[in-house]
Amino acid sequence: MSQEKIIIEGSLEGVRFYKELDIVIGPEAETPERAIIRFYGSEAENFEKLAREQGWRNCYWTYADNQALLQQAN
């Protein structure tokens, strides 16, 4: 298992939001996207469907630490 700091940005009812989450990525090749969905207790198929469930608009997720993203890419 690994722990990652994830940022979700978007808008909810016309107001911009910024959420910083500490998520745990499971050992069975779970992706960060699946861990975010699990964090919210959702059964959504992907992040876009989770966003619709939550009422988020124009949203995305990214790693809080760009260094972590670079290490994962290598």
N, C-alpha and C positions, 0 to 999 in steps of 0.2 A: 504494500500500500504506500501511496505517496500523498502528500498534502500540498495543495496549490492554492495560491491566492488569485482569485478570479474577479474581474471587474465586469459588471453588466451596466450598460448605459442605454437609455431610451427615453420615452415619454409615456406618461400615464395621465389620461384625461387632460392632455395639453400641457402638462408640466414636466419638464425635463427631470430625470432622476439619474443617480449614480449609486450603485450598490457594490460594495466590496465584500466578497464571500471567501471564507476559508472552506475549501471542499476537500474531501478525502476521495482519492481515486482508487477503486478496488483492484485487487490483484488479478482478476480474471480478464485482463485486457480491456477493462472499462475505460471509456474515453472521458475526457473532461466534460464534453457535452452531456453524456449519460449521467455523470456525477452531479451536474447542475440540475438536471431533471429530477434525479433522486432526492437532492437537497430540498426541492420544493414539494416532494411527495406526490409527484405527478406520474401518470402513465403515458405521457406524450411520446410520440415517435421521434421527435427531434426538437431542437431549440425553437424553431419557428412556431411549432404548434404549442409549445410551452408559453411562448410570448403571447399568443392569441388567448390561451386560457387565462393568463394573468392580466390581460387587457393592455399589454405593453405595445407601443408603436415605435417604429424606426429604431429598433434596439439591436444590440449586438453584444457579444461577450468577448473578452480578451484576457490574456494573462496580465496580472498586475506588475509582474517583474519581467521585463523584456529579456533579461538574461536567461530565465527559465525557458522561454520560447526558443531562444537560440540554441540552448543545450539540447532541447527535444528535437530540433531540426537536424542536428548533426548525428 
